Amino acid sequence: MGLGKKRDAAASGDGLLRVGIIGAGRVGSTVGYILGEKGYRLCGVCNRSVASTKRAARDLGTRAFDNPVQLAAESTLVLLTTPDDHIEGVCRRIAREGGFRPGQVVVHMSGALGSDCLDTAAREGAYPVSIHPLQTFVSFEKRNDLGGVFCAVEGHPRALPVARRLVRDLGGRFVEIDPKAKVLYHAAAVVACNYLVGVLDFATELFAATGVDRDEALKALLPLVKGTVDNLERVGIPAALSGPLARGDVETVKAHLSEIQAYEARAGNDFQWSLVYRTLGRKTLAVARARGLDREAAERLENLLGTTGPDGCREDEERTKGEERTMRREEGNGRQKNDPGFPAQEVGRQEDYHADGL
């Protein structure tokens, strides 16, 4: 088959695509498994370590490659599903060593990066595209499809037919987005998914302060969270909001802040629970206003949750004090901020960027 025919087959999304997976961790392996079940030919996998490459090859029933350039050269569709920080560098190496050719489609699945991080592949005539399934991948799963999840897509126009076919076969919902909006899109996903974990950690800390075991606290709170998600799906925002802010219950919010600050004083808490509570409260107050909260109650709550707390201490003063306490504690432990001594990460150990991952 001539080079021109290869280009036509890849660009149109027709024909049998030969898929190479570089960085077959949680995302790459799960996607690869689904594609294999849908009849795609898996050329092979290549990870950073020999052990993880062999494991992924065994899981997917395909070949193990020790060289990403060789795997890319044998593929018409290249999945670069490495951690975000490695995508551009791996792509650059493959381009430099002749692994890309005109007509190939090169895909990454990062939520935060645009397809322009694959520009070195584009300069070799390949068609780069970004496909981000808006869900978490906490482990490799042998599943039938992605269950209709939103897949944000942007990239080279010649790659879009292949991307549309991939999303369809993966069982996702194809939505083309503006490349300039990619970072904001990913920030939204992080807030909805990753920050939810942080909010629940905050809630379990408050609950545990009553003497309840943290694990039990989480178990007690999860049905509340699930009910809220159900309400969001059923009636949307702002109608799903309930609680003291929705009711304009100033005294309850005031009691919360008073008790939280008293606990902070007793425990020497550096996490600044009251600051977090007020920050989240101000955002939620905007939802309560949209839900129809009366003006007087809204203004009283705004004053209570504003830049000056009930004790008269401004937020910037609280933040400065907290930062100073944290710095003193770190110095006492002999640690420096931004310590670069973190363990090296395997390319095959895909971090969760779907929220990553995301």
C-alpha positions in Angstrom: 0.0 0.0 0.0 1.4 3.4 -1.0 2.0 6.3 1.3 -0.8 8.3 -0.2 -3.3 5.5 0.5 -2.1 5.2 4.1 -2.7 8.9 4.5 -6.3 8.6 3.1 -7.2 5.7 5.3 -6.0 7.5 8.5 -7.4 10.9 7.6 -10.9 9.7 6.6 -11.2 7.3 9.5 -11.8 4.4 7.1 -10.0 1.1 7.0 -8.3 -0.9 9.7 -6.3 1.5 12.0 -3.2 0.0 13.6 -3.0 1.4 17.1 0.3 1.9 19.1 0.0 2.9 22.7 2.9 4.8 24.2 2.3 5.2 27.9 -0.1 2.3 28.6 -1.1 3.1 32.1 -4.6 3.5 33.5 -5.9 5.6 30.6 -4.0 4.1 27.7 -4.6 0.5 28.8 -8.4 1.1 29.4 -8.8 2.8 26.1 -6.6 0.2 24.3 -8.7 -2.6 25.7 -12.0 -1.0 24.5 -10.5 -0.4 21.0 -9.3 -4.0 20.9 -12.8 -5.2 21.7 -14.1 -3.0 19.0 -11.9 -4.7 16.4 -9.0 -2.3 16.2 -5.6 -3.9 15.6 -3.3 -3.2 18.6 0.3 -3.0 17.3 1.8 -2.9 20.7 2.6 -0.9 23.8 5.7 0.9 25.1 6.2 2.1 28.6 9.2 3.5 30.4 10.1 0.3 32.3 10.3 -3.2 30.9 8.2 -4.6 33.7 5.2 -2.2 33.1 5.5 -2.7 29.3 5.2 -6.4 29.7 2.4 -6.1 32.1 0.4 -3.8 29.8 1.2 -6.1 26.8 -0.1 -9.1 28.7 -3.3 -7.2 29.8 -4.1 -6.1 26.2 -2.9 -9.2 24.4 -0.4 -7.3 22.2 3.3 -6.9 21.7 5.8 -5.2 24.1 8.1 -2.6 22.5 11.2 -1.2 24.2 11.4 1.7 21.7 8.5 4.2 21.2 10.0 5.2 17.9 9.7 1.7 16.4 6.1 1.4 17.8 5.1 4.7 16.3 6.6 3.8 12.9 4.4 0.6 12.8 1.2 2.4 13.7 -1.3 4.5 11.7 -2.8 5.8 15.0 -0.5 6.7 17.8 -1.9 7.1 21.3 0.5 9.2 23.5 -1.1 8.5 26.9 1.9 9.3 29.1 1.6 11.7 32.0 1.2 15.3 30.8 4.7 16.4 31.6 6.1 13.7 29.3 3.9 14.1 26.2 5.8 16.9 24.4 9.2 15.3 25.1 8.2 11.8 24.0 6.6 13.3 20.8 9.7 15.3 20.1 11.9 12.3 20.4 9.8 10.2 18.1 9.8 13.0 15.5 13.5 13.5 15.8 14.2 9.8 15.3 11.9 9.4 12.3 8.9 7.6 14.0 6.2 9.8 12.4 5.2 10.1 8.8 2.6 11.9 6.7 -1.0 10.8 7.3 -0.6 9.3 10.7 -3.0 10.5 13.4 -1.3 11.2 16.8 -3.6 11.5 19.8 -3.0 12.6 23.4 -5.7 12.4 26.1 -4.6 15.2 28.5 -7.3 17.5 29.8 -4.9 20.4 30.4 -2.8 20.4 27.2 -3.8 21.4 23.7 -3.0 19.5 20.5 -0.3 22.0 19.9 2.0 20.1 22.2 2.2 17.6 19.3 3.6 20.2 16.9 6.8 18.2 16.3 4.6 15.4 14.9 2.7 17.8 12.7 5.9 19.0 11.2 6.5 15.5 10.0 3.1 15.5 8.3 1.2 13.7 11.0 -2.2 15.0 12.2 -2.3 15.8 15.9 -5.5 15.7 18.0 -6.4 15.9 21.6 -9.3 13.7 22.9 -10.1 14.1 26.6 -12.7 11.8 28.2 -14.3 13.7 31.0 -14.0 11.0 33.7 -11.6 9.6 36.2 -9.5 6.5 35.6 -8.4 5.2 38.9 -7.2 1.8 37.5 -7.0 -0.2 34.4 -10.4 -1.6 33.6 -11.6 -4.2 31.1 -14.8 -2.5 30.1 -17.1 -2.4 27.1 -17.1 1.4 26.6 -16.9 4.7 28.3 -20.6 4.9 29.1 -21.5 8.0 27.1 -19.1 10.4 28.8 -18.3 13.8 27.3 -15.1 13.7 25.2 -13.6 17.2 24.5 -11.8 17.2 21.1 -9.6 19.7 19.3 -6.9 19.3 16.7 -5.9 19.2 13.1 -9.0 19.2 10.8 -7.7 16.1 9.0 -7.6 14.2 12.3 -11.2 15.1 13.4 -12.9 12.3 11.4 -10.7 9.7 13.0 -11.3 11.4 16.4 -15.0 11.2 15.8 -14.8 7.6 15.0 -12.6 6.8 18.0 -15.0 8.6 20.4 -18.0 6.8 18.8 -16.3 3.4 19.2 -15.2 4.1 22.7 -18.8 4.9 23.6 -18.3 8.6 24.3 -19.9 11.8 23.2 -17.9 13.8 20.7 -17.8 17.6 21.5 -15.4 19.8 19.7 -14.0 22.7 21.8 -12.0 25.8 21.2 -8.3 25.1 21.7 -7.9 28.5 23.4 -10.5 27.4 26.1 -8.7 24.1 26.9 -7.1 25.3 30.2 -10.4 26.8 31.5 -12.2 23.6 30.5 -9.7 21.5 32.5 -9.9 23.9 35.5 -13.6 23.3 35.5 -13.1 19.6 35.6 -10.5 19.8 38.4 -12.9 21.9 40.5 -15.8 19.5 40.0 -13.8 16.3 40.6 -10.5 16.8 42.4 -11.6 19.7 44.6 -14.6 17.8 45.6 -12.3 15.3 47.3 -10.6 18.3 49.1 -14.0 19.6 50.2 -15.0 16.2 51.5 -11.7 15.9 53.3 -12.5 19.3 55.0 -16.0 18.0 55.9 -14.6 14.8 57.4 -12.1 16.8 59.4 -14.9 18.9 60.9 -17.0 15.8 61.5 -14.0 14.0 63.2 -13.6 17.0 65.5 -16.8 15.9 67.2 -15.1 12.6 68.2 -16.3 10.4 65.3 -13.7 8.3 63.5 -12.7 9.8 60.1 -13.6 6.7 58.2 -17.1 6.6 59.8 -17.5 10.3 59.2 -16.9 9.8 55.4 -19.4 6.9 55.4 -21.9 9.1 57.0 -21.4 12.0 54.6 -21.4 10.0 51.3 -25.2 9.5 51.2 -25.6 13.2 51.6 -23.2 13.9 48.7 -24.9 11.3 46.5 -28.3 12.8 47.2 -27.0 16.3 46.3 -25.6 14.9 43.0 -28.9 13.3 42.3 -30.7 16.6 42.9 -28.2 18.4 40.6 -29.0 15.9 37.9 -32.7 16.2 38.5 -33.3 19.9 39.0 -29.9 21.6 38.3 -28.4 24.8 39.7 -29.6 26.8 41.6 -32.7 24.7 42.5 -30.5 21.9 44.0 -29.1 24.1 46.7 -30.5 23.6 50.2 -29.3 24.4 53.7 -28.7 27.6 55.8 -27.5 29.8 52.9 -30.5 28.8 50.8 -32.8 29.6 53.7 -31.0 32.8 54.7 -30.3 31.4 58.2 -27.8 33.9 59.4 -27.6 32.7 63.0 -26.8 29.1 61.9 -23.9 30.3 59.7 -22.7 32.6 62.5 -22.7 29.6 65.0 -20.8 27.5 62.5 -18.0 30.2 62.2 -17.9 30.7 65.9 -17.5 27.0 66.7 -15.0 26.5 63.9 -12.8 29.4 65.1 -13.0 28.1 68.7 -11.8 24.7 67.6 -9.0 26.3 65.6 -7.9 28.2 68.7 -7.9 25.1 70.9 -6.2 22.8 68.3 -3.7 25.4 66.9 -5.1 24.4 63.5 -3.0 25.8 60.7 -5.5 24.7 58.0 -7.6 27.9 58.6 -11.0 26.1 58.5 -12.9 29.3 59.0 -11.2 30.9 56.0 -12.1 27.9 53.8 -15.7 27.9 55.2 -16.2 31.6 54.4 -14.6 31.3 50.9 -16.9 28.4 50.0 -19.8 30.2 51.6 -19.4 33.3 49.5 -19.5 31.3 46.3 -22.5 29.3 47.5 -24.2 32.6 48.6 -24.2 33.7 44.9 -26.1 30.5 44.1 -28.6 31.2 46.9 -29.2 34.7 45.5 -29.9 33.1 42.1 -32.3 30.8 43.8 -34.3 33.7 45.2 -32.8 34.5 48.6 -34.2 37.8 49.8 -31.9 40.9 49.7 -31.7 41.6 53.4 -30.7 38.1 54.4 -28.2 38.0 51.5 -26.6 41.2 52.6 -26.3 40.0 56.3 -24.7 36.7 55.1 -22.4 38.6 52.8 -21.1 40.7 55.7 -20.7 37.6 57.8 -18.8 35.7 55.1 -16.9 38.7 53.8 -13.3 39.7 53.9 -13.7 40.5 57.6 -14.7 37.5 59.8 -16.9 37.5 62.9 -13.8 38.0 65.1 -12.8 41.2 63.1 -9.7 39.5 61.7 -9.2 40.1 58.0 -8.6 37.1 55.7 -5.3 38.4 54.5 -4.1 38.6 58.1 -5.3 35.1 58.8 -3.6 33.9 55.7 -0.3 35.6 56.6 -0.4 34.1 60.1 -1.1 30.7 58.7 1.7 30.9 56.2 4.2 32.0 58.9 3.2 29.1 61.1 3.6 26.7 58.2 7.1 28.1 57.3 8.3 27.8 60.9 7.1 24.2 61.1 8.8 23.3 57.9 12.1 25.0 59.0 11.9 23.1 62.3 11.6 19.9 60.4 14.7 20.7 58.3 12.7 20.8 55.0 12.7 23.4 52.3 9.8 24.5 50.2 9.5 23.1 46.7 11.8 20.2 47.4 12.5 18.6 44.1 13.4 15.2 45.6 10.2 13.5 44.5 10.4 9.9 43.1 10.8 9.4 39.4 7.6 8.4 37.7 7.2 5.7 35.1 5.8 6.8 31.8 3.5 3.8 32.0 2.1 4.8 35.4 -0.5 7.2 34.1 -1.5 9.8 36.6 -5.1 10.7 36.8 -5.6 13.7 34.6 -9.3 13.0 33.9 -11.3 14.7 36.5 -8.2 13.9 35.1 -7.9 12.4 35.1 -9.3 14.4 35.5 
